[in-house]
Amino acid sequence: MTESADAWVKRVRELPEPPSQEEAETMVRSMYESAQRDLDDQRAQAEYEREE
């Protein structure tokens, strides 16, 4: 299961200091991939429901 927006907010707020460039890039990449998986799941569910 992918992480919710609330989980991401919590992760960012728990950072002790601003992330390094590498940490920021990793975090953004993870958020993007998580969001993309959510969208893919929603599209697949919608397509499944249309076919029934």
C-alpha positions in Angstrom: 0.0 0.0 0.0 1.2 3.5 -0.7 1.7 6.2 1.8 -0.9 8.8 2.4 -0.3 12.5 2.2 -0.5 12.7 6.0 2.3 10.2 6.3 4.5 12.2 4.0 3.8 15.4 6.0 4.7 13.6 9.1 8.0 12.4 7.5 9.0 15.8 6.4 8.1 17.4 9.8 10.2 14.9 11.6 13.3 15.9 9.7 15.8 17.3 12.2 17.1 19.9 9.7 16.7 20.7 6.0 17.6 17.7 3.9 20.7 17.6 1.8 20.3 17.8 -2.0 20.5 14.0 -2.2 18.0 13.5 0.6 15.6 16.0 -1.0 15.9 14.3 -4.4 15.3 10.9 -2.9 12.3 12.1 -0.9 10.7 13.8 -4.0 11.3 10.7 -6.1 9.6 8.5 -3.4 6.7 10.9 -3.2 6.3 11.0 -7.0 6.5 7.2 -7.3 4.0 6.8 -4.5 1.6 9.2 -6.1 2.0 7.5 -9.5 1.2 4.1 -8.0 -2.0 5.6 -6.4 -3.1 7.0 -9.7 -2.3 3.7 -11.5 -4.4 1.9 -8.9 -7.3 4.3 -9.3 -7.2 4.0 -13.1 -7.1 0.2 -12.9 -10.1 0.2 -10.5 -12.1 2.5 -12.7 -11.3 0.4 -15.8 -12.3 -2.8 -13.9 -15.6 -1.2 -12.8 -16.4 0.0 -16.4 -15.9 -3.5 -17.7 -18.3 -5.1 -15.3 
